């Protein structure tokens, strides 16, 4: 069983984000970067699939600058077997160009299960998984909260409005992990030490064809200072008037 998990290096969700000097990227000063939390579910699921099968290999793939190697090592410390770092020399790829680079590398490789996080917490695009699967010609099930494999068939559960959708697909196939799929394990000291010796293949990312351009990155506007319009029930007419005429929410 060949399992590949695609991961991404992202700013920690508690970090204070500021636009960089170029106006198109974030200022990395003082920002801690982590393995994308949704990708942690994908890594954990890959490890569980291998453990249940009793054999196989879990490969972690990341596209990015030199720092992405550290992110791969975190997944290796969780228990993955090897890593692939598609080195990005010129940042600025859009979603489709990223998917093209990942697909170009995976196409000649044997893959039975391809896993992604449902979305990355930085750009919140939720597109790479579906686009990569399409380029590889694989069936794809997104937002998966339960995944079961039986031979060469996978059964995936995904939430929909008012219920749960159950999808059955033949392997090879691609899936994106949603919160609730599992509880990711912590990397042990033994795992962290072992990760340093696990193979990490580094190669240039294939050229993609961006179709979008990030024009400007801005901080959200400052919130206006709160206003007190009165006390008790006598203030209700003034409050309703402000909500209707200024805030325009009623």
QUILIN-V154029 format. One record per residue. N is the residue number from 1. PHI is phi in radians with two decimals (* if undefined). NEAR is the number of other ideal C-beta (glycine too) atoms within 8 Angstrom. D_FIRST is the distance of its C-alpha to the first C-alpha in Angstrom with 2 decimals. Layout:
BEGIN
{{N:PHI:NEAR:D_FIRST} {N:PHI:NEAR:D_FIRST}}
END
This chain:
BEGIN
{{1:*:10:0.00} {2:-1.73:11:3.81} {3:-2.01:16:6.26} {4:-2.10:15:9.88} {5:-2.09:16:12.91} {6:-1.62:16:16.34} {7:-2.25:16:19.24} {8:-2.49:15:22.99} {9:-1.54:13:25.97} {10:-2.37:11:28.67} {11:-1.15:12:32.05} {12:-1.03:9:32.24} {13:-1.12:6:33.47} {14:-1.59:3:36.56} {15:-1.25:9:37.59} {16:-1.57:5:40.83} {17:-1.66:8:40.07} {18:-2.28:7:42.79} {19:-1.09:9:42.88} {20:-1.35:11:43.00} {21:-1.11:4:45.99} {22:-1.39:5:44.63} {23:1.30:8:44.42} {24:-2.24:8:40.93} {25:-2.51:8:38.74} {26:-1.57:10:38.91} {27:-1.40:10:40.85} {28:-1.35:7:38.38} {29:-1.05:4:41.22} {30:1.32:5:40.61} {31:-1.72:12:37.32} {32:-1.56:6:34.33} {33:-1.87:10:30.94} {34:-2.40:11:27.77} {35:-1.21:13:24.12} {36:-0.86:14:24.38} {37:-0.97:10:24.40} {38:-1.19:15:22.33} {39:-1.22:17:19.62} {40:-1.07:12:19.70} {41:-1.09:16:18.60} {42:-1.15:16:15.62} {43:-1.09:18:14.69} {44:-1.03:14:15.33} {45:-1.14:14:13.22} {46:-1.04:15:10.13} {47:-1.14:13:11.12} {48:-1.19:9:11.84} {49:-1.08:14:8.61} {50:-1.09:13:7.11} {51:-1.12:7:10.49} {52:-1.20:7:10.71} {53:-1.27:9:7.76} {54:1.39:4:9.38} {55:-2.87:5:6.76} {56:2.19:10:4.36} {57:-2.53:9:6.44} {58:-1.89:14:8.52} {59:-1.93:13:10.97} {60:-1.85:16:14.22} {61:-2.13:16:16.48} {62:-2.41:16:20.16} {63:-1.94:12:23.09} {64:2.89:12:26.49} {65:-1.27:7:29.22} {66:-0.97:5:29.23} {67:-1.18:9:28.98} {68:-1.15:14:25.44} {69:-1.07:12:24.27} {70:-1.13:8:25.53} {71:-1.12:16:23.49} {72:-1.07:16:20.26} {73:-1.07:12:21.49} {74:-1.13:12:21.94} {75:-1.22:15:18.28} {76:-1.12:17:17.49} {77:-1.17:12:20.11} {78:-1.24:15:18.37} {79:2.41:8:15.47} {80:-1.09:15:13.22} {81:-1.53:7:12.54} {82:-2.72:12:14.19} {83:-2.24:17:16.17} {84:-2.23:13:17.52} {85:-1.95:14:21.10} {86:-1.49:15:22.62} {87:-1.35:11:26.23} {88:-1.77:11:28.71} {89:-1.63:5:32.22} {90:-2.22:4:34.01} {91:-1.09:6:33.12} {92:2.20:7:33.96} {93:-1.15:10:31.06} {94:-1.59:10:31.01} {95:-1.09:10:28.02} {96:-1.18:12:27.59} {97:-1.16:12:28.02} {98:-1.13:12:25.34} {99:-1.08:14:22.91} {100:-1.10:12:23.99} {101:-1.16:15:23.27} {102:-1.15:14:19.73} {103:-1.11:11:19.03} {104:-1.08:8:20.72} {105:-1.34:13:18.43} {106:-1.41:13:15.12} {107:-0.95:7:16.36} {108:-1.43:3:15.89} {109:-1.64:8:12.45} {110:-1.29:4:9.21} {111:-2.32:11:7.91} {112:-1.69:9:6.13} {113:-2.28:17:7.80} {114:-1.97:16:10.94} {115:-2.06:15:13.10} {116:-2.37:15:16.80} {117:-1.30:16:19.73} {118:-1.04:14:22.05} {119:-2.81:9:24.74} {120:-1.71:13:26.10} {121:-1.38:10:29.19} {122:-1.58:8:31.21} {123:-1.64:4:31.46} {124:0.98:7:30.11} {125:-1.33:8:29.13} {126:0.95:9:26.03} {127:-2.10:9:25.52} {128:-1.03:14:22.86} {129:-1.06:16:19.84} {130:-1.14:10:21.54} {131:-1.18:11:22.94} {132:-1.13:16:19.80} {133:-1.05:13:17.98} {134:-1.11:9:21.17} {135:-1.13:9:21.39} {136:-1.55:12:17.92} {137:1.27:4:18.77} {138:-1.80:10:16.07} {139:-1.13:8:17.12} {140:-2.35:12:17.79} {141:-2.21:13:18.77} {142:-1.83:11:20.69} {143:0.98:8:22.25} {144:-1.45:15:19.69} {145:-1.96:11:20.97} {146:-2.73:7:18.69} {147:-2.42:12:15.16} {148:-2.23:7:13.92} {149:-1.96:12:10.97} {150:-2.35:6:12.09} {151:1.17:4:10.13} {152:-1.77:4:9.91} {153:-2.16:10:12.47} {154:-2.09:15:12.82} {155:-2.03:11:16.24} {156:-2.03:14:17.56} {157:-1.88:12:20.99} {158:-2.44:13:23.13} {159:-1.28:9:26.80} {160:-2.28:7:29.50} {161:-1.06:3:33.24} {162:1.48:3:34.44} {163:3.12:6:31.24} {164:-2.26:8:27.48} {165:-1.71:8:25.66} {166:-1.94:7:22.77} {167:-2.10:9:20.57} {168:-1.96:7:18.18} {169:-2.35:10:15.98} {170:-1.55:7:13.70} {171:-1.42:10:10.32} {172:-1.29:8:9.96} {173:-2.71:14:12.18} {174:-2.07:16:13.71} {175:-2.48:17:15.27} {176:-2.06:19:17.94} {177:-1.56:15:18.58} {178:-1.92:13:22.10} {179:-0.96:7:24.06} {180:1.86:4:23.68} {181:-1.11:12:19.94} {182:-2.91:8:19.88} {183:-2.08:4:21.90} {184:-1.03:9:20.49} {185:-1.37:8:20.97} {186:-1.51:5:23.48} {187:-1.30:9:22.76} {188:-1.40:7:24.51} {189:-1.04:5:26.84} {190:-1.07:6:24.61} {191:-1.15:12:21.67} {192:-1.12:10:24.10} {193:-1.19:8:25.30} {194:-1.16:10:21.90} {195:-1.07:12:20.93} {196:-1.16:7:23.84} {197:-1.81:5:22.37} {198:-1.34:11:18.80} {199:-1.16:5:18.40} {200:-2.29:12:19.50} {201:-1.46:8:19.78} {202:-2.06:6:22.82} {203:-2.69:9:23.95} {204:-1.14:6:26.36} {205:-1.24:12:25.22} {206:-1.13:9:25.93} {207:-1.15:5:29.16} {208:-2.02:12:29.14} {209:-2.12:7:32.01} {210:-1.03:10:33.21} {211:-2.08:6:35.07} {212:-2.24:6:36.26} {213:-2.32:6:38.42} {214:-1.36:7:38.94} {215:-1.48:4:42.73} {216:-2.77:6:43.55} {217:-2.09:9:42.20} {218:-2.18:6:44.74} {219:-1.28:6:45.06} {220:-1.11:4:45.84} {221:-1.09:4:49.60} {222:-1.14:4:51.36} {223:-1.29:4:52.09} {224:-1.17:4:55.81} {225:-1.11:4:57.76} {226:-1.16:4:58.15} {227:-2.19:5:61.44} {228:-1.84:5:63.40} {229:-1.68:7:65.48} {230:2.71:8:67.36} {231:-2.23:5:67.26} {232:1.24:5:67.08} {233:-1.19:4:67.47} {234:-1.20:7:69.98} {235:-1.52:10:67.19} {236:-1.06:7:65.17} {237:-1.02:7:67.02} {238:-1.17:9:66.58} {239:-1.15:10:62.87} {240:-1.07:9:62.33} {241:-1.08:8:64.26} {242:-1.15:11:62.11} {243:-1.13:10:58.86} {244:-1.43:10:60.20} {245:-1.63:6:61.96} {246:-1.75:6:60.11} {247:-1.29:7:56.58} {248:0.97:6:56.59} {249:-1.87:5:54.18} {250:-2.34:6:56.48}}
END
